[in-house]
């Protein structure tokens, strides 16, 4: 448009657009726009896709189910990627590792 760039104005316009787009989203947190999520004609458009598995969440849920009952109050849990430790021992890049022995047990615990 031939106008001089104004960093403050760009920032404010970006913030306004972000707020506007968030107001268009369904308040339930599903991630879809209200216009689509509440449209009675869209009832059959939405289906659940359960093909993606988060193995970090699966490890946490397995821990909660098995060992979580015995955790002391206030215990802070952290999910640790064991590939890094294995790669350090083998002196390999993290993407070229051998699975740790307990990974099979974890897989079995997850079903």
N, C-alpha and C positions, 0 to 999 in steps of 0.2 A: 504494500500500500504506500510505500515511500515515507512512512513515518519513522521518527527516531525511536529506537528501543528504549523503554523505561523499565528497569529491573523491578522497581517497587510496584508499578502498575501490573507487570507480568505476574508477579507473585500474588497480588490481590486477586487478579482475574483467575489464576489457577486455583487459588483457595476457594473462590466463589463457585467455580465449576465443580470442584470436589464436593463441596457442601450440597450443591444442587443435585448431583448424581446420587449422593447418599440418601437424600430425601426421596428419591424415586424408587429406592429399594424397599422391598417388603419388610415391615418392622419385625417379623418373626425371625429374621436372620438366615433365611433360606438362600439368599444370594441372588434371587430373581427380582425383576421389577414388579411393583404392585400391579401394574396394568396387565401383566401376563399371569402372575400368580393368583390373582383374584378374579380372573375372567372365567365365568362359568362355562364358556365354550372351550376352554383349554383343559378341561378335566382329564381327558385321555391323552394329552400331549406329554405329560410328565410321567416317567417311569424311574424306578430305582436301578442304578447300575452298581452292583456290588462286586465288580470284577477287579477292582483295585484294592490291594492289601497294603496297609502301612505296617511294616514289620517292627518299627519302633513302638507304635501303639500296641501291637500284638504282644511284644515282649513285656510292656508295662501291664497290660491286662492279665497276662499269664502270671506275672509276679503278684499282682493284687489278689488273684484267685488262690494261688498256692502259698506264697510266703508273706503276703501283705498283712495277714492276720497277726503275725508274730512280730511285726515291726514296732519299735518303740515309738511312743507319741513324739511328734516333732521331727521324725526322720525325714531328711530331704533326699528324695530319690533323684538319681541322674541316670540317663540312658548313655551307655558307653559303647562306642563303636570299636569292637575288638580287632577289627582289621588293622587299625593303626599300630597296636601293640605287636600283632603278629608280623606285620611288615617290618617293624623295627628289629625284631629278633631275626628275621630272615634277611634283613637288609635289602628289601625289595620296595618298589613304589607301592603305595596303598592299594592300587587297583590290581596288583598281582600277588595274591596271598593264598595261603592254604587255610581252609576253614578250621577254626579251633574245634577240639574234640567235643566240647560241651554244646556246640551248635546243633548237633544232631539231637541231643536231649531236649534242647529248646524247641526245635522243630516238632518233636514228638509231643511236647507239652502243649503246643498250639493246636494240635489235631491235624 
